[in-house]
């Protein structure tokens, strides 16, 4: 049986802390195991003033509370001490598993409470806009997570609950994650505009740099500037960022300082952005690391969001660039499929049973793939014998593409689940072809969008947080923002 440290769940960067509460490992994003604190939960200290630098070395002795209490009000909803204690317990375990040094307790609590406030504000806005995720969609998402971990749903549920995470709570966290992703698609993704001149400039730059293209392992610390900040607030945040930079330059642990002081959503993963090509980094970071060597830390960088400190943890020259226009050729796959959609009448088990019967007929040469697709497929491609034509990498959903890539020409898959239902997939042939100009422009447009998206998301989250009414309620303290 797998331990929970090996479980996988797909997440998005912004919600990484929220899904850390699920105590699962996200493919390359989260690694954590279920565990319980042996000590009783500590009190939640009030957030430090915006310009204050908490003393990392000073940690007060934990205090035990026997009753739950409200520690923050976000617009018209509350966050309780017990909610915060649970989140702290779960994320601390993840950080220990990733060997990330824990920040001072008071600062750790402040960071976590702030992320819970931002999550709550997003969910409230989504509710106002009518963004919902029904149980059927949620069931499919959870089933895919179980499948990714090579477990049945029953095994997956048992493993979760054995580790201390109630299945009902896990489901609701996944629901919230999907809701927030949809909200960001509406409020951020769909509003990013890319001009043709930007595409032209990107392609020209990629062509000149293709021979020396690299990927960078980058970490960063963000000290956020409030929306419509006064000159005094900006100067205060600059002093805070300069103090953090002095600690980094003095040999301080970058990951621990990020977890302690960074206002970015990846703070509690040490500010790690992972390996990225320059097309997937903000231009501000690209310009800074151009003159840096591995291990170097930048000077203070200023953007509309705030002040940044960037560390170049590593660099490499990949054998094949992905997501950039420097790719000269690409493998294409001609594929066909039979799709059985699931609904209130056709259950997942019924869909799999039907496809297994069809595959047996194919194995026995009792029918051709085209004949069965025309008779049984629920896809528009049925009239063409299930033929989807030539497929580029990234054209299909990940579940379909993984199964397709594992097949040899002429081979038929076992039933494969995707968000659309269950498929039988047959690879007809493969070829390597030059990327067309249209395709190059599409890839360039996607790369530019990804570069803009991170900064736009951070800016949108900042605005959402600054516009929310937040009241902190601590022992003998009451503050509003």
C-alpha positions in Angstrom: 0.0 0.0 0.0 1.3 3.5 -0.9 2.1 5.9 1.9 0.5 9.3 1.7 3.9 10.9 0.9 3.6 9.3 -2.5 0.1 10.4 -3.4 -0.3 12.9 -6.2 -2.9 15.6 -6.9 -2.8 18.2 -9.6 -2.8 21.8 -8.3 -2.3 25.3 -9.5 0.5 27.5 -8.0 -1.8 30.0 -6.3 -3.7 27.3 -4.4 -0.6 25.3 -3.4 -1.0 26.2 0.2 -4.7 25.4 0.3 -4.2 22.0 -1.2 -1.4 21.4 1.2 -4.1 21.0 3.7 -5.2 17.9 1.7 -1.7 16.4 2.6 -1.1 15.1 -0.8 1.8 15.4 -3.2 1.2 17.4 -6.4 3.2 16.4 -9.4 6.3 18.5 -8.9 4.5 21.0 -6.7 3.7 19.5 -3.3 5.3 16.6 -1.3 4.0 15.9 2.1 2.8 13.1 4.4 0.0 12.8 6.9 1.2 13.3 10.4 -0.1 14.8 13.6 1.6 17.3 16.0 2.5 15.7 19.3 2.3 19.1 21.0 -0.9 21.0 21.6 -1.6 23.9 19.1 -0.2 27.2 20.0 -1.8 30.6 20.1 -2.1 32.8 17.0 0.0 35.9 17.4 -1.3 39.2 15.9 0.1 40.1 12.4 3.1 42.3 12.5 2.7 45.9 11.4 3.2 46.3 7.7 6.7 47.8 8.1 7.9 45.9 11.1 10.6 43.2 10.8 9.8 40.3 13.1 12.8 39.0 15.0 13.3 35.5 13.5 15.2 34.2 16.5 12.5 35.1 19.1 9.9 32.4 19.5 7.5 32.5 22.4 6.5 29.3 24.3 3.3 27.7 22.9 0.0 28.5 24.7 -2.8 26.0 24.8 -6.4 26.9 24.1 -9.2 24.6 25.0 -12.0 26.3 23.0 -12.2 27.5 19.5 -12.4 31.2 18.8 -12.8 33.6 15.8 -9.4 35.0 14.9 -10.4 36.9 11.7 -13.4 38.2 9.8 -13.2 38.4 6.0 -16.0 40.5 4.7 -19.0 38.6 6.2 -17.3 35.3 7.0 -15.1 34.2 9.9 -11.9 32.2 10.2 -11.5 30.3 13.4 -8.5 29.4 15.4 -9.1 25.7 14.9 -9.1 26.2 11.1 -5.7 27.9 11.3 -4.3 25.3 13.7 -5.3 22.5 11.3 -3.7 24.3 8.3 -0.5 25.1 10.2 -0.2 21.4 11.3 -0.6 20.2 7.7 1.7 22.7 6.0 4.4 22.3 8.7 4.5 18.6 7.9 4.8 19.3 4.2 7.7 21.7 4.8 9.5 19.2 7.0 9.1 16.6 4.3 10.6 19.0 1.8 13.5 19.9 4.2 12.4 23.5 4.2 13.4 25.3 7.4 10.4 26.5 9.4 10.0 30.2 9.9 9.6 31.6 13.4 6.2 30.5 14.8 4.6 33.9 15.0 5.6 34.7 11.4 4.5 31.3 10.2 1.1 31.9 11.7 0.8 35.3 10.1 1.8 33.9 6.7 -0.7 31.1 6.9 -3.6 33.3 8.2 -2.9 35.8 5.3 -3.2 33.0 2.7 -6.4 31.7 4.3 -7.8 35.3 4.0 -6.9 35.5 0.3 -8.4 32.1 -0.3 -11.6 33.1 1.5 -11.9 36.3 -0.5 -11.5 34.4 -3.7 -14.3 31.9 -2.7 -16.6 34.8 -1.7 -16.1 36.5 -5.1 -16.7 33.2 -6.9 -20.0 32.8 -5.0 -21.1 36.3 -6.0 -20.4 35.5 -9.6 -22.3 32.2 -9.5 -19.2 30.0 -10.1 -20.1 26.5 -8.9 -18.7 23.0 -9.1 -21.4 20.3 -9.0 -21.0 16.9 -7.4 -20.7 15.1 -10.7 -17.7 17.2 -11.8 -16.2 16.9 -8.3 -16.6 13.1 -8.4 -14.7 12.9 -11.7 -11.9 15.1 -10.4 -11.4 13.0 -7.3 -11.6 9.8 -9.3 -8.8 11.1 -11.6 -6.6 11.8 -8.6 -7.1 8.3 -7.3 -6.3 6.9 -10.8 -3.1 9.0 -11.0 -2.1 7.4 -7.7 -2.8 4.0 -9.2 -5.6 3.2 -6.7 -9.2 2.6 -6.8 -11.4 5.2 -5.3 -12.1 3.0 -2.3 -8.3 2.4 -1.7 -7.6 6.1 -2.1 -10.3 7.1 0.4 -9.0 4.5 2.9 -5.5 5.8 2.5 -6.6 9.4 3.1 -8.6 8.6 6.2 -5.9 6.3 7.6 -3.6 9.3 7.5 -6.1 11.6 9.3 -7.8 13.5 6.5 -11.5 12.9 6.3 -12.6 12.2 2.8 -15.5 14.7 2.9 -13.0 17.5 3.8 -10.6 16.4 1.0 -13.5 16.6 -1.5 -14.4 20.1 -0.4 -10.8 21.2 -0.7 -10.7 19.9 -4.3 -14.0 21.7 -5.0 -12.6 24.9 -3.7 -9.5 24.5 -5.7 -11.5 24.0 -8.9 -13.7 27.0 -8.1 -10.7 29.3 -7.6 -9.1 28.1 -10.8 -12.3 28.9 -12.7 -12.5 32.3 -11.0 -8.9 33.2 -12.0 -9.6 32.0 -15.6 -12.5 34.5 -15.7 -10.9 37.4 -13.9 -7.3 37.1 -15.0 -6.6 34.6 -17.8 -9.3 35.8 -20.2 -8.3 39.4 -19.8 -4.7 39.0 -20.9 -4.2 40.5 -24.3 -1.3 39.8 -26.7 -0.6 41.9 -29.7 0.8 40.6 -33.0 3.8 42.8 -32.5 4.5 41.1 -29.2 4.5 37.7 -31.0 6.8 39.1 -33.7 9.3 40.4 -31.1 9.1 37.1 -29.2 9.8 35.0 -32.3 12.7 37.3 -33.3 14.3 37.0 -29.8 13.8 33.3 -29.7 15.4 32.8 -33.1 18.5 34.8 -32.1 18.8 33.1 -28.8 17.9 29.5 -29.9 21.5 28.3 -30.0 22.2 29.3 -26.4 18.7 28.7 -24.9 18.7 27.8 -21.3 16.4 26.9 -18.4 16.8 28.4 -15.0 16.0 27.2 -11.5 14.8 30.4 -9.7 13.6 31.2 -6.3 12.2 34.6 -5.2 11.0 36.7 -2.2 8.3 39.3 -2.7 7.6 42.1 -0.3 4.2 43.3 -1.5 3.2 46.9 -1.9 -0.5 47.6 -1.2 -2.7 48.8 -4.0 -2.7 52.7 -4.2 0.1 52.7 -1.6 1.2 56.1 -0.2 4.9 57.1 -0.6 5.3 56.4 3.1 3.9 52.8 2.7 6.2 52.3 -0.3 9.2 53.5 1.6 8.3 51.3 4.6 8.1 48.2 2.3 11.4 49.1 0.7 13.1 49.2 4.1 11.6 45.8 4.9 12.8 44.3 1.6 16.3 45.8 2.1 16.5 44.3 5.5 15.6 40.9 4.1 18.2 41.3 1.3 20.8 42.1 4.0 20.0 38.9 5.8 20.3 36.9 2.5 23.6 38.6 1.7 24.8 37.8 5.2 24.4 34.1 4.6 20.8 33.6 5.7 18.9 30.6 4.5 17.0 31.8 1.4 14.2 29.3 1.7 13.6 30.1 5.3 13.7 33.8 4.7 11.2 33.4 1.9 8.9 31.4 4.2 9.3 34.0 6.8 8.9 37.3 4.9 7.7 36.7 1.3 4.2 37.8 0.4 4.1 35.5 -2.7 1.9 32.5 -2.8 4.9 30.2 -3.0 6.5 31.6 0.2 6.0 28.4 2.2 7.7 26.3 -0.5 10.8 28.5 0.0 9.9 30.8 -2.9 10.9 28.0 -5.4 9.6 28.6 -8.9 11.3 25.4 -10.3 13.0 25.0 -13.7 11.7 27.5 -16.3 12.8 28.8 -19.6 13.0 32.6 -19.9 9.7 32.6 -21.7 8.0 31.5 -18.5 9.7 34.1 -16.2 8.7 37.7 -15.7 10.9 39.9 -17.9 12.1 41.6 -14.7 13.6 38.3 -13.5 15.0 37.5 -17.0 16.9 40.8 -17.1 18.2 40.3 -13.6 19.5 36.7 -14.0 21.2 37.5 -17.3 24.2 38.8 -15.4 24.0 36.4 -12.5 25.9 33.1 -11.9 24.6 30.0 -10.2 24.0 30.8 -6.5 23.9 34.5 -7.0 21.2 36.7 -5.4 19.9 39.8 -7.2 19.8 43.3 -5.9 16.3 44.7 -5.0 14.0 44.6 -8.0 10.8 46.7 -8.1 7.6 45.9 -10.0 4.0 47.1 -9.8 3.4 44.3 -7.3 6.2 45.1 -4.9 9.9 44.5 -4.3 11.6 41.2 -5.4 14.7 39.4 -4.4 15.7 36.7 -6.9 18.1 33.8 -6.4 19.5 31.8 -9.4 19.7 28.3 -7.9 20.8 26.7 -11.2 20.9 26.8 -15.0 20.9 24.1 -17.7 20.7 23.7 -21.4 17.8 21.3 -22.2 18.0 18.9 -25.0 14.6 19.9 -26.3 12.9 23.2 -25.5 9.2 22.9 -24.7 6.8 25.7 -24.9 9.1 28.0 -26.9 9.3 28.8 -30.5 12.8 27.6 -30.7 11.4 24.1 -31.4 12.1 23.4 -35.1 10.3 20.1 -35.4 7.8 18.1 -33.5 6.3 14.6 -33.4 2.7 14.4 -34.6 0.4 11.4 -34.0 -2.5 10.4 -36.2 -5.0 8.8 -33.8 -8.6 7.7 -33.6 -10.8 6.8 -30.7 -14.1 5.5 -29.5 -15.7 7.7 -26.8 -18.4 6.5 -24.3 -19.7 9.4 -22.3 -20.9 8.9 -18.7 -24.1 10.3 -17.4 -27.0 9.5 -15.1 -27.8 6.5 -17.3 -24.3 5.3 -18.3 -22.2 4.8 -15.2 -18.3 4.7 -15.4 -18.4 0.9 -14.8 -20.9 0.5 -17.6 -18.7 2.6 -20.0 -15.6 0.6 -19.1 -17.5 -2.7 -19.6 -18.8 -1.6 -23.0 -15.3 -0.6 -24.2 -13.8 -3.8 -22.9 -16.3 -5.7 -25.0 -15.4 -3.6 -28.1 -11.7 -4.1 -27.5 -12.3 -7.9 -27.3 -14.0 -7.7 -30.7 -11.0 -5.8 -32.1 -8.5 -8.3 -30.6 -10.6 -11.2 -32.2 -10.7 -9.3 -35.5 -14.5 -9.5 -35.4 -14.8 -5.9 -36.5 -12.6 -2.9 -37.5 -12.0 0.1 -35.4 -13.7 2.4 -37.9 -16.8 0.2 -37.9 -17.1 0.2 -34.1 -16.4 3.9 -33.8 -19.3 4.7 -36.3 -21.6 2.4 -34.3 -20.8 3.2 -30.7 -18.7 6.4 -30.3 -20.4 9.4 -28.7 -18.0 11.8 -30.3 -18.4 13.9 -33.5 -15.5 12.0 -35.0 -17.7 8.9 -35.1 -18.8 9.6 -38.7 -15.1 9.5 -39.6 -14.5 6.2 -37.9 -13.2 8.0 -34.8 -10.3 9.7 -36.8 -9.0 12.8 -35.0 -6.4 13.5 -37.7 -2.8 14.6 -36.9 -2.4 15.6 -33.2 0.3 17.9 -31.9 1.6 17.5 -28.3 -0.7 19.5 -26.0 -3.7 19.3 -28.3 -5.5 16.9 -26.1 -6.2 16.6 -22.4 -3.2 15.1 -20.4 -5.0 11.8 -19.7 -5.6 11.1 -23.4 -2.1 12.3 -24.4 -0.3 10.0 -21.9 -2.2 7.0 -23.1 -1.7 7.9 -26.8 2.0 8.4 -26.3 2.4 5.0 -24.7 0.9 3.2 -27.8 2.8 1.8 -30.8 1.2 2.4 -34.2 -1.6 0.0 -34.7 -2.0 -0.7 -31.0 -5.3 -0.2 -29.1 -5.4 1.0 -25.6 -7.3 -0.3 -22.6 -10.3 2.0 -21.6 -8.9 5.4 -20.7 -10.7 7.9 -18.6 -10.7 11.7 -19.4 -13.0 14.6 -18.4 -15.1 13.7 -21.5 -15.7 10.0 -20.5 -14.0 6.8 -21.4 -12.0 6.1 -24.6 -10.5 3.4 -26.7 -7.5 4.9 -28.4 -5.7 3.6 -31.5 -2.5 5.2 -32.9 -2.5 4.9 -36.7 0.9 6.4 -37.4 3.5 9.0 -36.3 5.7 11.5 -38.1 8.1 14.2 -37.3 7.3 17.4 -39.1 8.5 21.0 -39.1 6.5 23.4 -37.0 4.4 25.5 -39.3 4.6 29.3 -39.0 1.0 29.3 -37.7 2.0 26.7 -35.1 5.1 28.7 -34.1 3.0 31.8 -33.6 0.5 29.8 -31.5 3.3 28.4 -29.3 4.8 31.9 -29.0 1.4 33.4 -28.0 1.0 30.7 -25.3 4.5 31.4 -23.9 3.8 35.1 -23.8 0.5 34.5 -22.0 2.2 32.3 -19.4 4.8 35.0 -18.8 2.2 37.6 -18.3 -0.2 35.4 -16.3 2.0 35.0 -13.2 2.4 38.7 -12.7 -1.2 39.4 -13.6 -2.4 36.8 -11.1 -0.3 38.3 -8.3 -1.5 41.8 -9.1 -5.1 40.6 -9.1 -4.7 38.8 -5.8 -3.2 41.9 -4.3 -6.1 44.0 -5.4 -8.6 41.4 -4.2 -6.9 41.3 -0.8 -6.7 45.1 -0.4 -10.3 45.6 -1.3 -11.6 43.0 1.2 -12.7 44.1 4.7 -10.5 42.1 7.1 -10.8 42.3 10.9 -8.3 40.5 13.1 -9.5 39.2 16.5 -6.8 38.2 18.9 -6.6 38.1 22.7 -7.0 41.7 23.8 -6.4 43.0 20.3 -8.6 44.2 17.5 -7.2 45.5 14.2 -8.8 46.2 10.8 -7.5 46.4 7.3 
